[in-house]
């Protein structure tokens, strides 16, 4: 392990963080929020000072980044940047360290889980910084640095491969820097378009920017305590749903379409499954909300679960909630804790599935779910056709056994984290539904869970130890287990 190289690039990451901090400081000046301005300035001084110190210590290091250094840089980079980015919340007196780190990590991992009981009283500059962490984390903070820093050279390839979500880690262009830059051009273009649409729909520019950052990153932080439901606007809900669904798809498809391949989405097995699951879940929940369900046992004190909506309203809330939950955005327009049990079960299933590989969304990814389904079908077919040799295919191509093994490992780690995480959160005194859904919601980067951490609640009730633990689960889920879990292997840190 080249430790001086790690320090050098961690210093570069901190120096790069100073610019978005400065932008939020300008919002503090604009709104006259002087205490928040002081918190940003103190953070910038510490960030720049720490960045130059780390860069100076590692300045003479060998510059080549191998797989081990790439994994360590991405994992440590996320943990460090989230910690530094929590400082404005602490310096402004808004949160204690555990809550601030939770909020910061939730922003960068685009989880959208929050400890804020009320959002409106918070200074707007802090809310903008909160939304900015979403935007930076959506496509990947390390990928952004790869895009704008040519000095990374060949090392950018390993950083890109260690951070980008999904199974396929190949670039869209020969040079990884060009790939990262192209992805962010698409991302920036969608940011401009959605912001303009939200302003036209009646939002202020500030609210439109914050909600655009949260939508495109599939994060979920809002400037309102009641989330998107506070606006009670069908046009706004449609705009948010459309852009979250778009960003739940593989950005490589948009790259292909920009280069004339308009049929790329139709050829993508994962994209077809993605749309199919979205439509099926919307239909099922719509019908369920209209009252099509089994007899409900009496449950005194638990609230009514016998909600019955008309078709129009049922379709409206179902489409919005399915779109934002499957893309792991987590916006809300309705209290899902009062929905029928079946609808809530569908939402939890969508939390686990997530959206597409190569998107800004979390979850296990549709690619893996579709691949597992194909593998199960293949194994069942072998029971009555043992001599048949048929490759498992995705997008018309055979899936290598190495990729299949990686998917098996991913699912095994995912189940293990859900079990251990639920037991740990239950040990802290949380009810089972709250404990389980909090783990599902954070490791899959969704945000709202059920019961005490539901769509109309927050994570303020979680003890400090739980917030630190859930923060770790967020980054584990965002980096898809391997890049973080490898840090716990002693052999990883030994010199090769």
C-alpha positions in Angstrom: 0.0 0.0 0.0 1.4 3.4 -1.0 0.4 5.5 2.0 2.0 8.7 0.9 0.0 8.5 -2.3 -3.2 8.1 -0.3 -2.3 11.2 1.7 -1.5 13.2 -1.4 -4.8 12.5 -3.1 -6.9 12.8 0.0 -5.3 16.3 0.2 -6.5 17.0 -3.4 -10.0 15.8 -2.5 -10.1 18.3 0.4 -8.9 21.2 -1.7 -11.5 20.4 -4.3 -14.2 20.5 -1.6 -13.4 24.2 -0.8 -15.2 25.5 -4.0 -18.7 24.1 -3.3 -18.3 25.3 0.3 -17.6 28.8 -1.0 -20.7 28.7 -3.2 -22.9 28.0 -0.1 -21.1 30.8 1.7 -22.2 33.2 -1.0 -25.8 32.1 -0.3 -25.2 33.0 3.4 -24.1 36.4 2.3 -27.1 36.8 0.0 -29.6 36.0 2.8 -27.6 37.8 5.6 -27.1 34.6 7.6 -23.9 35.6 9.3 -23.6 32.7 11.8 -23.8 30.3 8.9 -21.3 32.3 6.9 -18.9 32.1 9.8 -19.4 28.3 9.9 -18.7 28.0 6.2 -15.6 30.2 6.5 -14.2 28.2 9.4 -14.8 25.0 7.4 -13.1 26.3 4.3 -10.0 27.4 6.3 -9.8 23.9 7.9 -10.4 22.2 4.6 -7.8 24.2 2.7 -5.3 23.9 5.5 -5.8 20.2 5.9 -5.7 19.7 2.1 -2.4 21.4 1.6 -0.9 19.6 4.7 -1.9 16.2 3.3 -0.8 17.1 -0.2 2.6 18.3 1.1 3.2 15.2 3.1 2.5 13.0 0.1 4.0 15.2 -2.6 6.9 13.0 -3.5 4.9 9.8 -3.7 4.8 7.5 -6.7 1.9 8.7 -8.8 0.6 5.4 -10.2 -2.7 4.3 -8.7 -3.2 0.5 -8.6 -6.4 -1.4 -7.6 -5.5 -1.4 -3.9 -4.8 2.3 -3.8 -7.9 3.0 -5.9 -10.2 1.2 -3.5 -8.6 2.8 -0.4 -8.8 6.3 -1.9 -12.4 6.0 -2.8 -13.4 4.5 0.6 -11.3 6.9 2.7 -12.2 9.8 0.5 -15.9 9.3 1.1 -15.5 8.9 4.8 -13.2 12.0 5.1 -15.2 14.3 2.8 -18.5 13.4 4.7 -16.8 14.3 7.9 -15.4 17.6 6.8 -18.8 18.5 5.1 -20.5 18.0 8.5 -18.6 20.8 10.1 -20.9 23.7 8.9 -23.8 22.0 10.7 -21.7 21.7 13.9 -20.2 25.2 13.7 -23.6 26.7 13.1 -24.9 25.0 16.2 -27.6 23.1 14.2 -26.5 19.6 15.1 -24.3 17.5 17.3 -21.4 15.6 15.7 -23.2 12.3 15.3 -26.2 13.9 13.7 -24.1 16.2 11.5 -22.1 13.3 10.2 -25.3 11.3 9.6 -26.8 14.3 7.7 -23.7 14.8 5.6 -23.2 11.1 4.7 -26.9 10.9 3.9 -26.4 13.8 1.5 -23.4 12.5 -0.3 -24.7 8.9 -0.6 -28.0 10.4 -1.8 -29.9 8.6 0.9 -32.0 11.5 1.9 -32.5 10.4 5.5 -32.6 13.4 7.9 -32.4 14.1 11.6 -34.1 17.5 11.1 -37.5 17.7 12.8 -38.4 20.9 11.0 -36.7 22.1 7.9 -38.1 25.5 7.3 -36.4 27.2 10.3 -33.0 26.2 9.1 -30.8 28.8 7.3 -31.2 28.7 3.6 -27.4 28.6 3.0 -27.2 25.4 5.1 -30.1 23.9 3.2 -28.4 24.7 -0.1 -25.2 23.1 1.2 -27.3 20.1 2.2 -28.7 19.9 -1.3 -25.2 20.4 -2.8 -23.9 17.3 -1.1 -26.7 15.5 -2.9 -25.7 16.8 -6.3 -22.0 16.1 -5.7 -22.7 12.6 -4.5 -25.2 11.7 -7.2 -22.8 11.0 -10.0 -19.9 10.4 -7.5 -17.7 13.0 -5.9 -14.5 11.1 -6.9 -15.8 10.8 -10.5 -16.3 14.6 -10.5 -12.7 15.0 -9.4 -11.5 12.6 -12.1 -13.5 14.7 -14.7 -11.9 18.0 -13.8 -8.4 17.0 -12.7 -6.2 15.8 -15.7 -3.3 15.4 -13.3 -4.8 12.1 -12.1 -3.8 10.6 -15.4 -4.1 6.8 -15.5 -5.0 6.8 -11.8 -8.4 8.1 -12.7 -9.3 4.8 -14.2 -8.9 2.9 -10.9 -10.8 5.6 -9.0 -13.7 5.5 -11.6 -13.9 1.7 -11.4 -13.9 1.8 -7.6 -16.7 4.3 -7.3 -19.1 4.0 -10.2 -22.1 1.9 -9.2 -23.2 -1.3 -11.0 -21.7 -4.4 -12.5 -20.2 -2.9 -15.7 -17.2 -0.8 -14.8 -16.0 -0.1 -18.4 -15.8 3.5 -19.6 -18.0 5.0 -22.4 -14.9 6.6 -24.0 -11.3 5.3 -24.2 -10.0 7.8 -21.5 -11.7 7.6 -18.1 -11.4 11.4 -17.8 -13.4 11.8 -21.0 -16.0 9.4 -19.7 -16.4 11.2 -16.4 -16.6 14.6 -18.1 -19.3 13.3 -20.5 -21.4 11.9 -17.7 -21.2 15.2 -15.9 -22.1 17.2 -19.0 -25.3 15.1 -19.3 -25.9 15.5 -15.5 -25.4 19.3 -15.8 -27.7 19.6 -18.8 -30.5 17.7 -16.9 -29.9 20.0 -13.9 -30.5 23.1 -16.0 -33.6 21.7 -17.7 -35.3 20.4 -14.5 -34.6 23.7 -12.7 -36.2 25.7 -15.5 -39.2 23.3 -15.4 -39.7 23.6 -11.6 -39.5 27.4 -11.8 -42.1 27.4 -14.6 -44.3 25.2 -12.3 -44.3 27.8 -9.6 -41.2 27.1 -7.4 -38.8 29.8 -6.4 -35.3 29.6 -7.9 -33.8 28.6 -4.6 -36.3 25.8 -4.0 -36.1 24.7 -7.7 -32.3 24.3 -7.4 -32.5 22.4 -4.1 -35.2 20.0 -5.4 -33.4 19.5 -8.7 -30.2 18.6 -6.9 -32.2 16.1 -4.8 -34.2 14.7 -7.8 -31.3 14.1 -10.2 -29.1 12.6 -7.5 -32.1 10.5 -6.4 -31.5 11.9 -2.9 -34.6 13.3 -1.4 -33.6 16.3 0.8 -36.3 18.9 0.6 -36.6 22.6 1.7 -39.9 21.7 3.3 -40.7 19.5 6.2 -43.6 17.9 4.3 -41.3 17.3 1.3 -42.9 17.6 -2.2 -46.3 17.2 -0.6 -46.0 20.7 0.9 -46.5 22.2 -2.6 -49.7 20.1 -3.4 -48.9 20.7 -7.1 -49.6 18.0 -9.8 -47.2 19.7 -12.3 -44.3 19.7 -9.7 -45.0 16.1 -8.8 -45.0 15.1 -12.5 -41.7 16.9 -13.2 -40.0 15.4 -10.1 -41.3 11.9 -11.0 -40.1 12.1 -14.6 -36.6 13.3 -13.7 -36.1 10.8 -10.9 -37.2 8.0 -13.2 -34.8 9.3 -15.9 -31.9 9.4 -13.4 -32.8 5.9 -12.2 -31.8 4.6 -15.7 -28.2 3.9 -16.8 -26.6 7.1 -18.0 -24.7 5.1 -20.6 -28.1 4.8 -22.5 -28.2 8.6 -22.7 -24.7 8.7 -24.0 -25.6 6.2 -26.7 -28.7 8.2 -27.6 -26.7 11.4 -27.9 -24.4 9.6 -30.4 -27.4 8.5 -32.6 -28.2 5.1 -31.1 -31.9 5.9 -30.2 -32.8 2.2 -29.8 -30.2 1.6 -27.0 -32.9 1.6 -24.3 -35.0 -0.9 -26.2 -32.1 -3.3 -26.4 -31.3 -3.0 -22.7 -32.6 -6.0 -20.7 -32.2 -4.0 -17.5 -34.1 -0.9 -18.8 -37.0 -3.1 -19.9 -37.2 -4.7 -16.5 -36.9 -1.3 -14.8 -39.9 0.1 -16.7 -41.9 -3.1 -16.2 -41.3 -3.1 -12.5 -42.3 0.6 -12.2 -45.5 0.1 -14.2 -46.5 -3.1 -12.4 -45.9 -1.6 -8.9 -47.8 1.5 -9.8 -50.8 -0.5 -11.0 -50.8 -2.8 -7.9 -50.6 0.0 -5.4 -53.2 2.0 -7.3 -55.7 -0.8 -7.1 -54.8 -1.5 -3.5 -55.3 2.1 -2.5 -58.7 2.0 -4.1 -59.8 -0.6 -1.6 -59.0 -3.9 -3.3 -57.5 -5.9 -0.4 -58.3 -8.6 2.1 -60.0 -8.2 5.4 -58.0 -6.1 7.8 -57.8 -7.3 11.4 -58.5 -4.8 14.1 -55.4 -3.0 15.3 -56.4 -0.5 18.0 -54.1 2.5 18.3 -52.1 1.8 15.1 -54.0 4.2 12.9 -56.3 3.4 10.0 -55.0 1.2 7.2 -58.3 1.1 5.4 -57.6 4.1 3.2 -59.7 4.2 0.1 -58.8 6.7 -2.6 -60.5 7.5 -5.9 -58.8 6.3 -9.1 -57.2 9.7 -9.9 -55.8 10.3 -6.5 -54.7 6.7 -6.0 -52.8 6.8 -9.3 -51.3 10.2 -8.5 -49.8 9.2 -5.1 -48.9 5.7 -6.3 -47.0 6.8 -9.4 -45.1 9.4 -7.4 -44.2 7.2 -4.5 -43.2 4.2 -6.6 -41.0 6.4 -8.8 -39.3 8.1 -5.9 -38.9 4.9 -3.8 -37.6 2.6 -6.6 -35.1 5.2 -7.7 -34.2 5.5 -4.0 -35.0 9.3 -4.0 -37.4 9.2 -1.0 -39.6 12.3 -1.7 -43.1 12.0 -0.2 -46.5 13.4 -0.9 -48.5 11.0 1.3 -48.2 9.3 4.6 -47.3 5.7 3.5 -47.5 4.5 7.1 -51.3 4.7 6.7 -51.3 2.8 3.4 -52.6 -0.8 3.3 -50.1 -3.5 4.3 -49.7 -4.8 0.8 -48.8 -1.3 -0.6 -46.2 -0.9 2.1 -44.8 -4.4 1.3 -44.5 -3.4 -2.3 -42.6 -0.2 -1.4 -40.1 -2.2 0.8 -39.5 -4.6 -2.1 -38.8 -1.6 -4.4 -36.4 -0.3 -1.8 -34.4 -3.4 -2.0 -34.5 -3.7 -5.8 -33.5 -0.1 -6.6 -33.0 1.2 -10.0 -30.4 0.6 -12.8 -26.7 0.1 -12.8 -24.8 3.2 -13.9 -27.5 5.5 -12.5 -27.5 7.9 -9.6 -29.8 5.6 -7.6 -29.1 3.0 -4.9 -30.5 -0.4 -4.2 -29.3 -3.8 -5.3 -29.9 -2.7 -9.0 -32.3 -4.1 -11.5 -29.4 -5.7 -13.4 -28.6 -8.0 -10.5 -32.2 -8.9 -9.8 -32.8 -9.7 -13.5 -29.6 -11.7 -13.6 -30.5 -13.7 -10.5 -34.0 -14.5 -12.0 -32.4 -15.7 -15.2 -29.9 -17.9 -13.2 -32.7 -19.4 -11.1 -34.7 -20.2 -14.3 -31.6 -21.8 -15.9 -31.0 -24.0 -12.8 -34.6 -25.1 -12.7 -34.5 -25.9 -16.4 -31.4 -28.1 -15.8 -33.5 -30.3 -13.4 -35.5 -31.7 -16.3 -33.0 -31.0 -19.1 -29.7 -32.0 -17.5 -27.9 -32.3 -20.8 -28.9 -28.8 -22.0 -26.1 -26.2 -22.0 -27.6 -22.7 -22.2 -25.7 -19.6 -21.3 -27.3 -16.9 -19.1 -27.7 -13.9 -21.3 -28.2 -10.2 -20.6 -28.6 -7.7 -23.5 -28.1 -10.6 -25.9 -24.6 -11.5 -24.6 -23.6 -14.3 -22.3 -22.8 -13.3 -18.8 -19.3 -14.5 -17.7 -19.2 -16.8 -14.7 -17.0 -14.2 -12.9 -19.8 -11.7 -13.1 -22.3 -14.2 -11.9 -20.0 -15.0 -8.9 -19.8 -11.3 -8.1 -23.5 -11.1 -8.1 -23.9 -14.1 -5.7 -21.3 -12.5 -3.4 -23.1 -9.1 -3.5 -26.5 -10.7 -2.5 -24.9 -12.7 0.3 -23.3 -9.6 1.7 -26.5 -7.7 1.3 -28.5 -10.3 3.3 -25.8 -10.5 6.0 -25.8 -6.7 6.4 -29.6 -6.6 6.7 -29.7 -9.3 9.3 -26.8 -8.0 11.4 -27.9 -4.4 11.0 -31.5 -5.1 12.1 -30.3 -7.0 15.2 -27.9 -4.1 16.1 -30.6 -1.4 15.7 -33.1 -3.6 17.7 -30.4 -3.8 20.4 -30.6 0.0 20.7 -34.2 -0.3 21.7 -35.9 0.5 18.4 -39.1 -1.5 17.4 -38.5 -4.3 14.8 -40.3 -2.5 11.9 -38.3 0.7 12.6 -35.0 -1.2 13.0 -35.4 -3.3 9.9 -36.7 -0.5 7.6 -34.0 1.9 8.8 -31.3 -0.6 7.8 -33.1 -1.3 4.5 -33.5 2.4 3.8 -29.9 3.4 4.6 -28.0 0.5 3.0 -30.1 0.9 -0.2 -29.8 4.7 0.0 -33.5 5.4 0.1 -34.0 7.6 3.1 -37.5 7.1 4.7 -38.3 3.8 6.2 -41.4 2.8 8.1 -42.9 3.5 11.5 -40.7 5.9 13.6 -38.5 6.7 10.5 -41.4 6.8 8.0 -42.1 9.2 5.2 -43.5 11.8 7.5 -41.0 11.2 10.3 -37.2 11.5 10.6 -34.2 9.9 12.2 -33.9 12.2 15.2 -35.2 9.4 17.4 -32.2 7.1 16.6 -29.5 7.1 19.3 -26.1 8.5 18.5 -24.6 5.0 18.2 -27.3 4.1 15.7 -26.6 7.3 13.6 -22.9 6.4 13.3 -23.8 2.8 12.4 -26.4 3.9 9.8 -23.9 6.4 8.4 -21.5 3.5 7.8 -24.4 1.5 6.1 -25.1 4.4 3.8 -21.5 4.5 2.4 -21.4 0.7 2.3 -24.5 0.7 0.1 -23.4 3.6 -2.0 -20.1 2.0 -2.9 -21.8 -1.4 -3.2 -20.2 -3.2 -0.3 -16.8 -4.2 -1.7 -15.0 -0.8 -1.7 -15.8 -0.3 2.1 -15.8 -3.9 3.4 -12.3 -4.5 2.0 -11.0 -2.0 4.5 -11.7 -4.4 7.3 -9.4 -7.1 5.9 -5.9 -6.8 7.6 -4.2 -8.1 4.4 -5.5 -5.2 2.5 -3.3 -2.8 4.4 -0.1 -4.8 4.3 2.6 -3.7 2.0 2.7 -5.8 -1.2 
